[in-house]
């Protein structure tokens, strides 16, 4: 069961009175300081398959170092477990009991007296220094000295007596000095309840007035060599000094071993906070636990990681962080650490990052990182957990004071274990002693009640002992543990029942789950879980957790008939709690193995003497080796079985077979992205420097991997954004990747920071840069970094928006801001990091635009007129109206001399169209516009809206207003070479495609096959658009009016075979449609109608034509044709109108015999293709149908 037992104490002699390395405050009195400790002895000297790590054990037994007390201080024994994680991921558990022994060395007492004299003298000098300007550090510690004969120099002269008592709290002549000492058990598995009882009984053996029945060596020998590790699914009973101890181990079909009181976690934090902390752990966010009790740190950490089943924490895990390793809090990697608070409110002195989860356990407080997603079905989950807790009398809201009282009560019960009559020993009770001092009568009454109560409980439990072999409280703890764990395990089983289809897992999840699940699927723990599934070939190769989880999934499939998959948003409670609880009760009712009782050892006369109040140095000769061939060994379990079971358990804690183990160890060594565990030994400057260098390399590699993945995912998305191929990344996934990048940037800027100013180191750095920039360079607001910083939110800014100020600011001297080992002071790595970030210029992200929909954003519009044909001499008053996916600006007047405008409005979203025109005033009101540029001044996204058309009466198609469809371009890029960029978005057709001047030299060169292909591709693009999930769809306007869209395709249909017009006369498609309208109206009046359907189609066509012609907008003939196509697509009338126009006599007059519109088979094919749009609900952008009341 246990591998080692060791004792840690203050080193003997005055030379050992040295302060601890870290976290020391010399203004504190010597009794409040901590000193160096060392391992006095450990038994046995070594275990071949589990070497003893003396440095790590010494640090974790006394993480803050050694301490002193006097008879006036509380000296209750304190128990705490700890864990040592090796580089390969295997774990060793330790269980320490710290108590105080009287100091017998006169040298040590004299040294303590000397320290107090020095401390009092220092305080006296501080208080008697004349009032002079002091630095803030000195002013903080300025206090009055009680011996000051001049009260006018003191600030607080009243508490002089108490100050005197505090400064002189130790007097060698009248006080008794005590020093802390620790006994510890090292075990391969976590049995904290059993080990706590063993250690408390060992301590009670030396603190009791009566010596134990046997020498201490007998009990230690028994626990080391004669108490085996219980096999899976078995229970074990062995004897301590004063009573039996029972421990059990779950079977391979149950949840893994967990022996910590999980009820204490909920009492300390409450269900709501526990679930928030659990969410942070699942998302691999940095977690810092804070408490003055080491046991609470370990209990909370182990409980949270145990509830993760079937997933496992993959990163730095130090539930108790020694004082000498505080620099690891700066580690830029995910970690779960516990920090001792020393009973003082020092959390204000700690500098935390924005992406850190800080948990003040003692004060029932948790500080969460920003933008933490909600756990799926959070309310129902909390309700189910609360029902379990209430059944055991635990408040779901938490009660830290109640938990503390229970802990003290349990401590009193354990220390008073010798009063149990079954042991045959008697001892004084601290409660009775206190009562005797207060009132003898009350003491007698209380003692009588207590004795009566104990008799009643013993009589009541005597019948139960026939069934249950452990304490009632311990059984209750196990029952509560398994019920809560089963509830959590059931939730994961329901959520990840189809985890094998992880490639398409998110696509079928309920929408409320996506923010959490999309981030969770990016974690290392989920990736490792999937890797272990891929590597196993059959059930025998599966890890223990994976095998148990798969069994539960299969059970759900048998009990729940759901098709086609198990995915559902309906909350389902756990149904197998009773089965799991029954398995524990069965092991407790029937003990499978009873270990050998302690016995006398072959010791020399005089060895093993008892000395009251002092834990002795044990005899190493009898504890160095175990039994070989004697009667005790024969009665105990075979040594081979014990060794085999230990090795099996060692592999279980690693959760890998041999091949997988070597694979993952090698990957862990080569990965460099995380430092699995800080080494607790050999803390030399070179080792610390090497560890920091690994952090720097890990950050750089993580940056390279993240940028590479984001580029690949995003480029794949942009290439297919409008229907070309398949979508590879969703909006939620994109936001998840951006959030992950923000987290990385925050960790980089926080690494090695001298003084943190605010939560976000990166945001503080940008503000400092802004202030310095404003002093040296006057940058217009909104066009540079100051405008950028003022108008963006910190966490969700577009990738690349902050890159220019970052690059410039990093060139500055970092020596004042960062320590030497910081990432930002490593020039080569910093340069590579910036190059990786600058690679985002190749793609465009819209996470800021899509998330912050109500923010005010400045836009800049620039109209580029043609320099040909006198376009620059334009005299009218132009205007523009910018439209996006979220809103539009309305009409904005553009100064005709500058032809650009900057305005601020609510976020428009992705820009889709620009409406532009003029009032046709002045002498020269004809304007040839090449294109319009619109730039988002926050994100830097620039859109180009090509035009290439005239705006004016009597030129082109006579339009005074045009609707332009744009494309996203690289900022500050004037050329059309975009080989380094992702495929461009669709744009409005150019002048040669839209300007239908019917002349022999300008006829389209497309044949009927090409035109049919163009129509088919345009229709397919719309069909694909509606078959995508709603959040993955692009702009429908682009598919209708953009390049190679539906409008362009139908233009090609009507242009094909058009007869040549007269000289110097332009003929447009709208002319054909107007003549057809006149014919249909006259035919209807003459009642020359084939059938009723024909009449309905004609009425619809004529109504739309009249409405478009009567609009007040001067959109021109091509604009009217575009509007008619869009309205026809919306109302599913295009195929009817094509049939009407194909049979119209006007068409026969205006087209040649080879025209597509006169080929009946081709027209029928076109009609069938257009009919596919009938099943879709097409919603048009307001800019396309403005002014139309149909």
N, C-alpha and C positions, 0 to 999 in steps of 0.2 A: 504493500500500500504506500509506503514512504521510502524514499531513496536516501535522504540525509536528515540528520538533525544537527543544528548548529546553534551556537551562542555568540551573540555580539555584545560587546561592552566597550566602555571607555578604557583606553590603554593606560596601564599603570605608570605611576611616576609623574613628577611635575613637568617633565618635558613633553608629556602628551597633552597638556592643557592648551591645545591649539584650536583656533576657531575654524569653523567649516569654510570651505572655499567660496561658496556662492550664497547669495541672499542674506548676508550678515549685516546687522545694523549695530554699530558699536555705540550708539547713543543709548541702547537698551542696557538694562542692568545685567550683570553677569549671569544671574539665574534665568534671564529671559533669552540668553544667547544659546546657540547650538555649537557643538564642538565635534571634532573628528572622532569617528568610531572605527573599530576594526573587528574582524572576526576572530574570536578567541579560540574556537575549536569547532570542528565539524566531524561527524561520525557517520559512516566510515570515511577513510581518507579519500577514496575514489571509487566510483562505479564505472566499469569499463564502457558501457554503452550510454552513459549519461555523465559526462565530466562535470565536476563542481566548479561553477563560475563564482569565485570568491568576491570579486569586485561587484558584480551585479547583485549578488545576494546581500552583501554588506550595504549597498546603496538602498536597496528596496526594503530591507528590514528596518532601517532608520533613514528614511529619505531626507529628512531635515538635519540629520546628525544627532549627536548625543546631547542630552540635556540634564540639568541638575534641579533638584528641589530641596526644600527644607520640610521640617515637620509641620509647618503651617500651610503647606500647599497640598492640593489634592494629588494623590498618587495611585489612583485606581488603575488596575491593569487594562491595557488596550489591545484588542485583537484586530488584526487586519490581514487579509490575503493580498497576494500580489502575483504577478505573472512575468515570466521571462520568455521572450520569443526569440528563437534563434534565426539565423539568416535563411535557413531552409524552410521556415514557416512552422516548425514544430514548437511546441510550448511545454514549459515546465511551470508548475504552480508552487507557490510558496505560501506558508501560513505562519504569521509571526505574532507572538504575544509579548508585548513590551510592559515591563514593570520596573519598580525602583528598589534598589538595594542601598543599604547604608554604606557610606564611604568610610573605610577604616584606615586609609592612608593619611597620616598626618601631613605629608607633603602636599597632597591634593587639597586638603582643607586649608592649609596655609596659602597655597596658590590662589584659591578662591577668595580668601580674605584680602590678599594683595590686590586682586582684580577689583574688589569693591572699594578699596582705598583709592585706587587710581580713578575709578569711575566717579566717586564722590568729589575728588579733587577737580576733575574736568568739569563737572557740573557747577561746582563752586566758582571756578574761574569764569565760566560763561555768564553766571548770574551777577558777578561783581565787576564785569568789564564796563568802563564808563560808556555812556550813551554816545556812540559815534555812528556815522552812516554804515549800515551793514548790508551785505548782500542778501538776497531773498532766502538763500539756504540757511544763513545764520539766524535770520529773523524767525524762521519757522521753529527753530529749537530754542528760542529765547524764553527761559522760564526763571522764576525766582528761586533762590537758594535759601533754605531755612536758616542757615547760619549767618546770613547777611546782617551785619550790625547797622546798616544804613537802609532803612526801608524805603527811602525816597528813590533809590535806584532800582527797586523791584517793581515788577509790573503787577504781580499777584501775590501780595504778602500774606494773605490770610491762611492758606493751607500749609503753614510751615511745619506743623507737627506731622501731618501725613507725608509731606515730602521727606522729612527726616526719616520716618519709618521706611519709606520706599527706598531711599538711597542706602540705608544701612539695614537691609532686610536679612543680612547674614552676619552673625557674630560667632566666631569660632568657639567662644567660651560658653555660649548658651544655646546655640542652634545645632541641630543634627543635619548633616548634609547627606543627601541621597543622590544616586546617579542611576540613569536608565540602563536597563539591561534587557536583552531580547533573546528568547528561545524560538526557534523556527523549525518547521518541518518542510522538507522539499518532497513533492510528490509528482508522479507523472500525470495524474488526473486530478480534477478539481473536486475534492470532498471537503469543503470548508466547514460544514457542521461537525463532521467527525473529528477533523483535525483541531477545531476549536475546543472541543471537549477534552481531547487528549492533552493539549497544551495547558488548559485551565486546571486540569487535575494534576499535572506535573507541577505547576506553580503552587497549587494549593498544598501539595505535599511538602514543600519547603517553607511555606508561610504558616502552616498549621503548627500549634504548639506540640502536637504529638507527631512523632516520626511515622512515615508510611510503613505498611507491613513488610515491604521488601525494599532493598536499595533501589535508587533511581535507575541504576544501570540495568536492572531486570526489566523494568517497564520500557526503557528505551530500546533494549535489545529485542524485546517482544515486538514492538511496533516496526522495527527495521527489518527483522529477519523472519518472524514467525506469523505475521499477519499478511496474508497474500492479497493481491489485487483481485477483487471479485470479478468473475467473468461476466460477459454481457447477459443481461436478463436474470442475474442472481443477486442475492443479498448476503451480507457478511456481518457477523457479530463477533466482537472481540472485547477484551477487558482493559479498562483503564486503571488508574490508581485507585479510584473509589467507586467505580461503577461501570456498567457495560456501555459499549458504543456500537451503534448499528449504522451501516451504510449500505447503499444499494446502487445498482447500475442498470440502466434501461437495456432492453434487448435491442437487437439490430433492426427490428421492425418498428421501434418507437423513436421518438424524438431524441436527439443526442443528450448526453449527460448535462444536467444543470442543477446545481445544489445551492444556489444563492437565493436569499429571500426576495422574490420579485415584488412582494407586497410593500416592502420598504420603499421601492422606487416610486410606486404610485402614491404612497403616503407623503413622500417628500416633494413630489413634483405635481401630482394630479394627472388625470388621464389626458387632458388637453395638451399639457406641456410634454408629456411622455410621447404622445403621437407626433408632435412637432419635432421633437428631438429624433425620434425614429425616422421621420421623413428626411431630415438632414443627413442621417447616417446612410440611408439608402442612396441618396444622391451624392455621397462621398464628399460632403462639405466638411471643412475643417471644424472640429468640435473640441472645445475646451471645457472640461468639468472643473468646478471650483467648490471646495469644501474643506472644513477644518478636520474632517474625519476621513482617514484613509480608507476605512471599510466602506463608507458611502461611495467614494470614488470608484472603488473596485466593483461594488454591487451594481451601480448604475451602468458602468461600462460593460460588464459581463452580461447584464440583463438585456441591454440594447442589442448587443451582437448576437445573443442567443435567440432573440425574437426575429432575427433576419432569416431564419430557416426558410428555404434551402440555400440561401446565399450566404457568403462569408466575407467579412471585412478583409480587404486586400492590401491595406496601406499601413502606415505607421500606427502602432497600437501600444500606447504606454499609459495604462490607467492611473499609475502613480509615477509622476515625473520627479526624479530626485532633484534637489536644489542645485546640484552641480551641472545639470543638463537643461537649465532654463533657456539657453540659447537655441534649443530646438523648437521653441515657440515661434521662431522666425522662419522655420522651414517652409519653403514655398510648395508644399505637397499636401495632399489630403492627410489628415491625421485625426486620431481620437486620443486625447491626452487628458490626464487629471492633474490638477495643480492644488497643492495644499495651501489653505488660506491662513493658517496659524491663528485662527480665531479673530482676525482683525479684518476690517473692511478695506482691503487693499485693491479691490478690483478697479477702483478709479485710477490707480497708478498704472494699471496694465493698459497697454495700447492695443486695441483690437482692430481687425480689418473688417471691411464691409461684408466679406464673404465668410465670416466666422460665426459659428453658433456657440454662444457663451451661456453656460448653465451654472447658475449659482444655486447649488443644491440646498444649502442650509436655509436660504431665504426664499425658496419656492419661486425662483425667478429664472426666466430664460429669455435671452436676447437672440432673435432670429436674423439670419441674413435677409437681404432684400429680395423681393420677387420669388419667394419660396412657394412652389406650387402646392396645392392641396392634395392630400392623400385621397385616392378614390373612395367614394362612399364614406366620407369621413364621419358624418353625423351618425349613420347607422352603425359604423364600426365602434365609435365611442359608446353608443348605447349598449352594444353587446358586451363590451369590456366592462362597462359600469355594472351591468347585471351580475357578472361573475364576481366583481369586487364586493358588491353589496351583500351577496350571499355569504361572504366570509367576514362581514363587518368592517370592510375597508371603505372609506369615503372616496368616491371618484374625484372629488375636488382636491383631495390631498389634505394632509394634516401633519406638517413637519414636527410640530411640538408633540403630538400624540406619538409619532414615530420615535422621537427622541426619548420620550418617557418609556415606551415599550422597550427600547434598546437598553436603557438603564435598568429596567426591571429584569430583563433577561440577564444582564450582567450581574445583578445582585443575586439572582437565582443560581447562576453558575458558580459565583464565588462562595456562596453558602452551601455548596453541594455536600460538604462534609457533615452538615447537620442532618442529612438523610439517615434515618435509623437503620436502613438496610445496609449501609456501609459500616455501621458499628463505630462511627466517629462522631465527636461533638466539637463544635467550635462556636465562638461568639458571633452574634449577628450585628452588623453595623446599625441596622434599624433599632434593635433592642438597646444597644449602647446609647444611641441618641435619645431614645425615650427615657431611659433611666436617668440621664442627665437632666431631662426636663421635668419629669414628674414620675415618682415611683408608683403611684396608684395607677396612673394611665398606663405606665409600662407593664404592670402586672395584668391589667385588663387586656391590653393589646397582645401580650404574650399568650394569654389564655385563648383569645380568639384565634391567634395565629396557629397555636397548637391544635385547636379544634378543627380549624380549616384544613390543616395539613392532614389530620387523621381522616376527615371526610373525603378529601381528594384521594388519599391513599386507598381508602376502602372502595371508593368508586372506581379507582383505576386498577385495583387488584383483579377485578373481574375482567377488565379490558386487557390486562397483561396476558391473559390467556389467549387473546386474539392478536393484539398488536404488540410488537416487541420494541417499539421506539416511543419517544415522548409524544404526547398528544399534540403539542405545539409543532413539533417537527413534522408529524404526519399532516397536520393542517397546512404547513408551509408547502410540502410536496404537492398536496391536492390543489392548492391555489396556483402554484407554479404551472402544473401541467394543464390546468384549465385555461389560464391566460395564454400559454404557449400554443395550445390547440386552436384557440380563437385566431391568433395571428397566423399560424400555419394554414388554417382553413382559408383565410383571406388570400394568401398567396396562391394556394391551390386553385381557388376560383379565378383569380386574376390571370394566372400564368398556366392554366390547364393546357393551352395550345402553344406553349413556348417553343415547341419543335418547329412551328411555322413562323419563327421569329422574323424571317425576311419580309413577310406580309402581315406581321402581327399588328402594327399600328393602324393599318388601313381598315380593319374591321372592329376597332375598339370604339366604345362610346365617346363622343366628343369631350365630355367633361374629364375623361381620364387622360387625354392626350398631353396636357402640359406636364403632368408628372411622369407618365410612361415614356414620353419621348426623351426626357432627360435621364430617366433610369436606364433605358436601353443603351445609353452612351457610357455607362459606368464600367469600371474594371470588374466589379463583382458579377455583373450580368454576363460580360464577355467571358470571364473564366468559367462561369456556370455552363454556358453554351459550349465552350471548348471541351470541357470534361464530358459533355454529352456526345460530342462529335468523336472524341478519342476512344470511347468505350465501344466494344464490338458486341458484347452480350451482357447479360445481367451480372455475370461474375466479374466483369471488368469495371462495373460501375462503382463510383464512390458511395460511401454509406449514405450521405445526405441525398444524393441523386437517386439511389435505389428506393429510399423511403418516400421521396417526393413522387417518383413515377408510380409507385404502388398506390399512393393516394389519388393521383390523377386517374389511374385505371379504375379505381373504386368509384370515383365520381361518374365516370363514363357508364359504368354498369348500373348505378343507382339512378342516374338522371338521363332520361332519354331526350336529348336535344339535338336538333339537326339544323344545319349541317355541321356546326362546330359547337364548342362549349361557351363561346363568347356571349355574354349577356350583361346588361346593366342592372339586372335584378339582384338585390342583395340577398345572399343565402347564409343563414347562420350555421355555426358549427354543430355537427350532429354526432360526433364520435368522442365527446368529452367523457361520457360514462365509461366507455371501453378503455380509454387511456388511464383514467383514475383507478379503475378496477385492477389493472395490471400492477400499479404501485401498491395497492392494498394487499394484493396476494403475496407480493414479495415481503411485505412487512409482517404479515400474519405468520408466514412460514419462512423461517430463516434457513437459507440453503447451506450455509457453512458457518461453523463456529470455530474461531481460531484458537490456537493453543493459549492457555492462561499464562501470565507472567510467572516466572519461577526463579529460584536462586541460581546464580551463575557460579562458575568455577573461579572465584575471586580469592585473593590472598587475605589473610587476617589483617584487619585495619582498613581495608579498602571499602569505599561506599559509606563513609561516616556521614551522619546527619548533623547539619548545623542550621539551627532555626533562623529563617529570614534570608538565607543565602543559597542561591542555586550553585552547586559545586561544579568544579571541573571534573567531568566524568572520566572513568578509567578507559583510556583508548585501547589498551591491550585486549580487553574483553569485548569491545564494540567494533573492532576493526574488521572482523570476519564473522560470517554467519555459521550456522551449524553445517557440519559436513556428513558425519555418519554417527549419529547418536539417536537416542530414543526420541528426543524432541523433534528431530528432522523427520523421523518416520511418521510421527503423528501429524505433522503439518503437511501442507500441500507440497507436492514435488517441486524441487527448485527449477527443474526444466519447464514445468508447466507455468511457473511464475515468470520465468524469463521469456518464454514464448508469448505469454499474454501481454507482458509489458511491451515487447517489440510490436505486437499486433496493435496495442493501444497507441504506440508511438506513430505507427503508420496511419492509424485512424485520425490522429490529430493533424497529420499532414494531409489527409484526405486524398492521397494519390498512391497509385501503385508505383513500382520501381521505375518503369519506363517514363510514366508521367512525371514522377518526382524529378528525375534527372532533367527532363525537358523543361519543366517549369523553373527549376533552380538555375539552369543555364539562361533561360529567358529573363529571369529576374536579374541575373548578373549583367546581361547585355542590354537590358531595356533602358536603364538610366533615367527613366521618367519618374521613378519614385524610389525613395530610400525606404526599404521595408521596415527596418527597425534601427534605432540608434544603438550603438554599442555602449554598454554600461561599464566597459573596462578600457584601460589604456587611453585615458583622456589627456593625452599629451597634445601640445599645440600643433604638431604635425598631423596627428590623427584628426583633430578638429578642422584643420585647414583642408585635409583631404575630403572630409565629409562635406564641407561647404562647396568644394570644387565639384563634387558629385551632384550637389543641388543645382549648380550652374549648368552643368552638362545636361542634367535631366530637364531643366526648363527649356534649354535650347532645342533639345530633341522633341519635347512636347510641342513647342511652337512650330517646328518643322512639320510634324505629323498633323497638327490641327490645320495649318494653312494648306497643306497638300490635300487633305480630305475635303476641306471646304471648297477649294478651287475645283477639284474633280466633280464634286456634287453639284456645285453651282453652274459650272460650264455645261454639264449634262442637262441641267434644267433649262438654261437659256436656249440651248440648241433646239429644244423641243417645245418651247413655251407656247408656240402657236400651232401645235399639231404635228410637228415633224418628229416622229419617234415617240418614245414613252417617257413619262415623267419619272424622275428618280428621287426627287426630294420634295417634301410638302412644306407648306408655310410653317407649321409647328416645328418640323425638324430643322428648318432654317433658323428659326428663332432659338432653338436649342443649341445649335452650333455657335451662333453669335454669343449667346449667354456663356457658353463654355470658353470662348475666346476672351470675353470680358473678364471672366474669372482668372484666366491665365495672365492677362495684362495686370490685373490687380495683384496677383501673387508676385509677379516680376517687380513691380514698383514697390512692393512692401518688403522685398527681400533685402535684409541688411540695412534697413532705414534707421538712422540715428534716433530721430524723434518723430513720432507719428502725430500729425496735426489733422485730426478728424478721422473718420472711419476709412475713407478711401484715400490711399496714398497717391493713386494716379490723378484723382480729381484735385487733390491739394497741389500736386505738382503743376497741373495745368493752370490753376489759379495763380500760382506764383509766377509762372511764365507769362501769363496775361498781364499781371501787374508790372513786371519788368519790361514787357514789350510796350505797354502804354506809356512808360516813362521815356523810352528811347525812340519810339516810332509811332506816329499818329496814323493809325489804320482806321479807315471808315467803318463805322459799326455795321455789322451784317455782311461785310465782304471779306473779313479776315478772321483770325483766331479769336479776338475778343468777341465779335458777334457770334462766332461759333459756340463759344463757351456759354455765353449768356442765354442762348436760345435752345440749347440741346439738353436733354436729360442725360444723366451720367451713364447709366447702364446699357441703354439701348441705342446708342448713337450708331450710325451706319459705319461699317468697317471701311476704313480709309478716310472718314471725315476728319478724324483727329490726327491722322498720320503726319501731315506737314508740320504742325506745331510740335508733335512728338519728336520728329527727326531733328528739328532745329534746336529744341530745348535740350536734347541729349548731348549736343555738342558742348554745352556749357560744362563748367567744372562741377563734378559731383562730389568732391571730397568733403564738402561741408554738410552734405545731406545724407551720405551713405557711408557705411563702414567699408573697410578695404575689401572684404570678401563678397560684397554685394554684386549681384548680376550686372547692374548698370555701371559698375566700375571695371568690368572685364571688357576691354575695348574690342577684341576680336569677336567675342560672342555677341556683344551688343550690336556690332555692325551686321553680323549675319541675321540677328533677330530683326533688324530694321529692313533688311532686304526681303525677308519672308513676309513682313507686313506690307511692304510696297507691292508685293505680287498681287494684292487684292485690287490693284488698279485695273487688272485684266477683266474683272467681273463687276457686277453691280448688285448691291443688296438693297432691299426695301423694307428691312425690319423696322427701322425708325419711322418711315413713312406710314407703314401699315398699323403700327401700334399706337402712336401718339396722334390720334385723329383730331384732337381739339386744340392742338398747339398752334400758335401764330407763327407763320413762316414767311420770310421775305422772298419774293421772286423778282427776277430781272428779265425783262422782255426786250429783245433787240430785233428790229425789222431790217432785213437786208434787201434793198431794192436793186433792180438791175441797172447797170451803168450804161446799158444800150438804149437806144431809141428815146433818149431824154427822160428816162424814168426818174432820174435824180432831180428833175425840175418840178416835181410834184407840188401842187398848191393846195389841194384839198386837206381836210382835217381827218386823219385816220383814227381808227379805234380797233381794239382787240378785246376778245373775251376768251379767257383760258379755262378749259374744262378738264377735270380729272375724275378719277373713279369715285371720289368722295363728294366733290362739290364743284361749283364754277364761280368765277369772279364777278360776272356781270360785265357790262360794257365799261371799258377803261379807255379814256382818251389818250392818244399818243402824241406828244409834241412833234409836229411835222418837220421841224428843223433838226431835232436830235434823233428822232425815229427810235427812241428807246425809253423805257419807263421801268422804275423800280417801285414795287408796292408790297404791302404786307397784308396777308389775309389768313384765315383759318386753313389748316392743312387741306390741300386739294387731293392728296393721294397721288398715285401714278398719273401723270398727265397723259391725256388721250387725244384731245383735239384743241385747236385754236381757231376761233372764228374771227376773221378780220375783214375790214371794209373801210369805206370813207363816205363823206357826205356829199360828194360830187360838186364841191364848191371851188371857185377860183377859175383862173384862165386855163389852167392845164390840169384837168381832173382825171388824167389817165395815168395809172400806176402799174408798172411791171415789177412784181415782187419775186425775188429768187427764192427766199425762204425766211422763216421766222425762228429765232432761237429763244428758248425760255430756260432759265437756270434756277434751280432751287438753291438758295444761298446757304442753307443749313447743311444739306447732304452733299452739295456739289453736283448733283445730277443735272445734266444739261440735255435738253430735248431739241431736236431739229425737226421743223415742220416744213418740208419742201412745198413750193407753190409753182413757180415758173409760169404763171398766168397773169393776164392783164386784169386790172380792176378799173372799170370805167365804161361809160356809155359809148356806143358806137365802135367798140373795139373788142376783139375776141368774141365771147358770147354775150357781151353787154352786162356782165355781172358787176355789181358794186359790193358784193360780199361773198366770201368763200369760206368753206369749212376745210381745214387742213388736218391731216392725220400725221402724227409725228413718230420719230424714232429716238431712242436714247443713244447719245454719243459720248465719247470720251471727253471729259472736260479739257478745254484749251487745245482741242485737236481740230485742225482746219482741213486736214486732208481726208481723203476717202479710203486710205489704206488702213484696214482694220484687221490685218492678218493675225495680230496678237490678241485680238479680242474675240469674244464669243459671237456667234451669229447674230446679226442685227435684228431688231424688231421690224415689223412691217411698217411701211410709211405710205403717205398719200401718193398716188401715181403722179409721175412727172408730166411736164407740158406735152410731150410727144404722145403720151398715152391718153391724156384727158382732153386735149385740144383737138377736136374732131374736125379738122379742116379737110373737107372731102375734095381732094384734088389728085391728079394722077401721081404726083410725086410724094404724096403723104399718106397714101392708102396703107393700111396694115398689111404686112407680108405673111400673116398667119394663114395656114390652110385650115380646112374643116376639121381635120384630125387634131391639130394643135388646139383649136378652139374648144373642141369637145373635151380634150384633156384638161384645159384650163378651167372649164365649168365644173368638171368632176372634182378637181382638186379643191376648188373653192367650196363646193358643197361638202366634201369630206372634212375640210377644216372646221366647218360649222358643226357637223355631226360629232366629230371628236371633242369639240368644245363642250357639248352638252353631256357627253358620256364621262367626262372627268368629274371628280368630286368638286363641289362648289367652290371650295377655297383654293383649288388648284387651277381654276379657269383663268385664262387671260382675258383680254378685252375683246368683246364681241364686235365693237366698232371697227377694229383692225381687220377682222375677218369679212366684214361687209364692205367697207370703204377703203381699206388699205390696198397696198400693192398686191396684185394678183388676187384681190378679193372678189366677192360676188358681183359688185357693181362693174368692176373692170371686165370680168368674164362676160357679162351680158352686153357690155359695150362692144366687145369683139364679135358677139353674135350678130348684133344689128349693123355693125360696120361692114361685115363680109358681104361683098357683092353689091354694095351701094353704087347707084349710077353716078357718073361724073356730073358735077353741077356746072352751071354756066361760069364763064370766066369772071374772076374777081368776086365771086359770091360764095359765102360759107354756108353750108347746109349742116344742120345738127340733127341728132337723133330725136330731139324734142320736137323738131319740125314735123317729122314723120308721125309722132304720137299725137300732135295737135290736129293734123289733117285726118288721122284715123278717128279722133274724137268727133270731129265735125261729121264725118261719114256715119258713125254709129248713131249720133243724135238724129241726123236726118233720116236714116233708115228706120229708127224707132218711131219717128213721127209719121213716116209713110206706112208704118205697121208691116214692114217687110222683115219679119222675124221668124227664123226657123222654128224655135221652141222656147219654152219658158226659161230653161237654164241659160240659154243664150241671152235672153233679156236681162236676167239677174247679173250675169257677168258684165254685160255692157253698162248697166246702171252703176255697178261698182267702179268700173274703169272711168267712166265719165265723171263720177262724183269726185274721185281722187284727183283727176286732171283739173277740174274746176277749182278744187280747194287749193291745189298747189299754185295754179295761175293767179288766184285771187289773194295770195299771201302778200303781206306788206314787205316782205324781205326781197331785196334785189339780189337774188342768188344766181342769176344767169341760167341759161338753158341746160348746161351740164349739171349745175347744182340741182335743178329741178328734176332731171333724170335720176340723179343719185337719190333724191328724196323719194321719188316714186318707187324705185327698187326697194328701198328700205321699208317703206310702208307696205308694199306688196309682200315682202318677206315676213313682216310682222303679222299681217292678217291672212297669210297663207293663200294669196291670190295670184302669185306670179305665174304659175302654170296655166291658170285660166286665161290670163292676159296674153301669154305667148300664143295660145291656141287662137284667140280672137285676132291677134295681129297677123298670124300666118294666113288666115282665111280672108283678111281684109283686102278689097280691091286696090286700096292705096298702096299696099305693099307690092302688089304686082306691078304698079306703075313705077315705083321708085327703086326697084331692085332688078338686077340682071337675072337671067335664067339660072346661072350657076350659084346664086346666093344660097347660103345655108338656110335662110328663113323660108325659101321656096321649095326646099327638099323635105317632102312629107315624112320620110323615115327618120331623118335627122331631127326634125321638129318633135316627132313623137318621142324619140329618145331623150331630147332635152326636157320635155314635159315630165317624163317619168323620173328623171333625176331631181327636178325641182319639187316633185311631190314628196320626196323624202323629208322636206322641211316641215311638213304638216304636223308631225308629232312633237315638235319643239315649241316651247313658249319663248318667243324672241322679244326681248325688251330693248327698246332703242334708247340711246343716249339723248338727253334733252336737246343738245346742240344740233342733232340731225333733223329733228322734226319741230323745231321752234316756230311758232306762228301757225301751226296746222292744228285745227280743232277736231280732227277725225280720230 
